[in-house]
């Protein structure tokens, strides 16, 4: 017979299941690899060193190499983000 924890875990939604998997992995001591693609935060190399973002001056269009998942700097107005 299954215990209450197994029954509870079986009843979780898919989002809750992902969260529980992350929690379980965290408790094993194994490094966690994010499921997000691209991962959150600024672009980084395989060692975790951040790449420099291209310069984006106020009043100018978005640089072509600007990562799509990174918001514009505070100095850039909503009209510059094109």
C-alpha positions in Angstrom: 0.0 0.0 0.0 1.3 3.5 -0.9 1.8 6.0 1.9 0.2 9.4 2.1 3.3 11.2 0.7 3.2 9.1 -2.5 -0.5 9.7 -2.9 0.0 13.4 -2.4 2.8 13.6 -4.9 0.8 11.7 -7.4 -2.0 14.2 -7.1 0.2 17.3 -7.9 -0.2 19.3 -11.0 2.6 19.3 -13.5 4.0 22.7 -12.3 4.0 21.4 -8.7 5.7 18.3 -9.9 8.5 20.3 -11.5 8.9 22.3 -8.2 9.0 19.1 -6.2 11.6 17.6 -8.5 13.8 20.7 -8.1 13.4 20.4 -4.3 14.2 16.7 -4.4 17.4 17.3 -6.5 18.4 20.1 -4.1 18.3 17.7 -1.2 20.5 15.1 -3.0 23.5 17.4 -3.2 23.6 17.0 -7.0 24.0 20.3 -9.1 20.7 21.5 -10.5 20.5 22.2 -14.2 17.7 24.7 -15.0 15.0 23.6 -17.4 14.7 27.2 -18.8 16.2 27.9 -22.2 17.8 30.4 -22.2 18.6 30.3 -18.5 17.6 33.3 -16.5 20.0 36.2 -16.0 22.7 37.7 -18.2 24.5 35.5 -20.8 27.4 33.5 -19.3 30.1 31.1 -20.5 30.3 27.5 -19.3 32.2 28.6 -16.2 29.6 31.2 -15.1 31.5 34.3 -16.3 29.1 36.9 -17.6 29.5 38.2 -21.1 29.4 42.0 -21.5 26.2 43.3 -23.0 26.5 45.5 -26.0 26.2 49.2 -25.4 22.7 50.6 -25.8 22.6 54.4 -25.8 19.4 56.3 -25.1 17.6 57.4 -28.3 19.2 54.6 -30.3 17.6 51.4 -31.5 18.2 48.1 -29.7 21.6 46.6 -30.7 21.2 43.6 -33.0 23.2 41.4 -30.6 21.1 42.3 -27.5 19.8 39.0 -25.9 16.0 38.8 -26.3 15.4 37.6 -22.8 17.2 40.6 -21.1 15.2 43.8 -20.4 16.5 47.1 -21.7 18.5 49.3 -19.2 16.6 51.8 -17.0 17.9 54.7 -19.1 16.2 53.4 -22.3 12.7 54.5 -22.9 9.9 52.2 -24.1 10.2 53.9 -27.5 13.9 53.0 -27.9 13.1 49.3 -27.4 12.4 48.4 -31.0 
